[in-house]
Amino acid sequence: MKFVHPDECPDGPHRGPEGPCEDLGQCGKCLSPSWRLRPKGERFGDHIPDCSLPDPHPGFCMGGGWGHPPTEVMRG
């Protein structure tokens, strides 16, 4: 497999994990550190009480919703 330079990566720009449903990952095209979704039912910290996004979701929580039930696995 041929890897691309991070500046030319079609999946870039890459960022670190944000929010409770993301974990540290690695891009398979340029090998840069990036983020990935955690498995359903696993979180790092918790959602805000009124999170309106579907669970799991990328990025930070958004308010204005009904929140989510407690998770099976809590990390951090």
BADO-844495 format. One record per residue (C-alpha): residue in three letters; residue number from 1; x, y, z. Coordinates in steps of 0.05 Angstrom, whole numbers, plus 32768, in hexadecimal, padded with zeros to 4 digits. Example, Ala and Ser with C-alpha at 12.3 -4.5 7.8 and 13.67 -1.06 7.14 Angstrom:
2
{r: ala, k: 1, east: 80F6, north: 7FA6, up: 809C}
{r: ser, k: 2, east: 8111, north: 7FEB, up: 808F}
***
This chain:
76
{r: met, k: 1, east: 8000, north: 8000, up: 8000}
{r: lys, k: 2, east: 801A, north: 8045, up: 7FEE}
{r: phe, k: 3, east: 8013, north: 807B, up: 8022}
{r: val, k: 4, east: 8008, north: 80C5, up: 8012}
{r: his, k: 5, east: 8028, north: 8102, up: 8032}
{r: pro, k: 6, east: 7FFC, north: 811F, up: 8069}
{r: asp, k: 7, east: 7FF6, north: 8161, up: 8043}
{r: glu, k: 8, east: 7FD9, north: 813B, up: 8007}
{r: cys, k: 9, east: 7FAC, north: 810B, up: 802D}
{r: pro, k: 10, east: 7F65, north: 8109, up: 8010}
{r: asp, k: 11, east: 7F49, north: 80FC, up: 8056}
{r: gly, k: 12, east: 7F6F, north: 8137, up: 8076}
{r: pro, k: 13, east: 7F76, north: 8165, up: 8098}
{r: his, k: 14, east: 7F78, north: 8137, up: 80D5}
{r: arg, k: 15, east: 7F66, north: 814B, up: 811C}
{r: gly, k: 16, east: 7F69, north: 812C, up: 8160}
{r: pro, k: 17, east: 7F2D, north: 810C, up: 8183}
{r: glu, k: 18, east: 7EF5, north: 813A, up: 819A}
{r: gly, k: 19, east: 7EB9, north: 8128, up: 81C5}
{r: pro, k: 20, east: 7EA7, north: 80E9, up: 81EB}
{r: cys, k: 21, east: 7E9E, north: 80BA, up: 81B0}
{r: glu, k: 22, east: 7EE2, north: 80C4, up: 8190}
{r: asp, k: 23, east: 7F26, north: 80A3, up: 819C}
{r: leu, k: 24, east: 7F6C, north: 80AD, up: 8182}
{r: gly, k: 25, east: 7F76, north: 808B, up: 813F}
{r: gln, k: 26, east: 7FA3, north: 808B, up: 8102}
{r: cys, k: 27, east: 7F95, north: 809B, up: 80B9}
{r: gly, k: 28, east: 7FA0, north: 805E, up: 808E}
{r: lys, k: 29, east: 7FB4, north: 8088, up: 8052}
{r: cys, k: 30, east: 7FEA, north: 80B6, up: 806F}
{r: leu, k: 31, east: 7FF6, north: 8097, up: 80B4}
{r: ser, k: 32, east: 7FE8, north: 80DA, up: 80D7}
{r: pro, k: 33, east: 7FC9, north: 80D9, up: 811C}
{r: ser, k: 34, east: 7F7F, north: 80E5, up: 8117}
{r: trp, k: 35, east: 7F3E, north: 80D1, up: 8139}
{r: arg, k: 36, east: 7F0D, north: 8097, up: 8134}
{r: leu, k: 37, east: 7EC9, north: 8088, up: 8152}
{r: arg, k: 38, east: 7ECA, north: 805C, up: 8190}
{r: pro, k: 39, east: 7E9F, north: 801D, up: 818D}
{r: lys, k: 40, east: 7E55, north: 8027, up: 819D}
{r: gly, k: 41, east: 7E4B, north: 8026, up: 81E8}
{r: glu, k: 42, east: 7E91, north: 803E, up: 81F9}
{r: arg, k: 43, east: 7EA1, north: 8087, up: 820B}
{r: phe, k: 44, east: 7EDA, north: 80B1, up: 8225}
{r: gly, k: 45, east: 7EB7, north: 80DC, up: 8259}
{r: asp, k: 46, east: 7E6E, north: 80EA, up: 824F}
{r: his, k: 47, east: 7E40, north: 8111, up: 8221}
{r: ile, k: 48, east: 7E22, north: 8153, up: 8238}
{r: pro, k: 49, east: 7DDF, north: 8146, up: 825A}
{r: asp, k: 50, east: 7DB6, north: 8163, up: 8220}
{r: cys, k: 51, east: 7DDF, north: 8148, up: 81E5}
{r: ser, k: 52, east: 7DB4, north: 814A, up: 81A6}
{r: leu, k: 53, east: 7DE1, north: 8122, up: 8178}
{r: pro, k: 54, east: 7DD7, north: 80D7, up: 816A}
{r: asp, k: 55, east: 7E01, north: 80A8, up: 8193}
{r: pro, k: 56, east: 7E38, north: 809C, up: 8180}
{r: his, k: 57, east: 7E4B, north: 80DD, up: 815C}
{r: pro, k: 58, east: 7E8B, north: 80FD, up: 8144}
{r: gly, k: 59, east: 7EA3, north: 813D, up: 8165}
{r: phe, k: 60, east: 7E8A, north: 8162, up: 81A1}
{r: cys, k: 61, east: 7E43, north: 815D, up: 81BC}
{r: met, k: 62, east: 7E0E, north: 818F, up: 81A8}
{r: gly, k: 63, east: 7DD9, north: 81A4, up: 81DA}
{r: gly, k: 64, east: 7D8E, north: 81AA, up: 81D1}
{r: gly, k: 65, east: 7D7C, north: 8160, up: 81D4}
{r: trp, k: 66, east: 7D68, north: 8129, up: 8205}
{r: gly, k: 67, east: 7DAE, north: 810D, up: 8212}
{r: his, k: 68, east: 7DC1, north: 80C3, up: 8212}
{r: pro, k: 69, east: 7DBB, north: 8088, up: 8242}
{r: pro, k: 70, east: 7DF8, north: 8074, up: 826A}
{r: thr, k: 71, east: 7E2E, north: 8051, up: 8244}
{r: glu, k: 72, east: 7E47, north: 8009, up: 824D}
{r: val, k: 73, east: 7E91, north: 801B, up: 824F}
{r: met, k: 74, east: 7EAC, north: 805E, up: 8269}
{r: arg, k: 75, east: 7EF5, north: 806F, up: 825E}
{r: gly, k: 76, east: 7F18, north: 80AA, up: 827C}
***
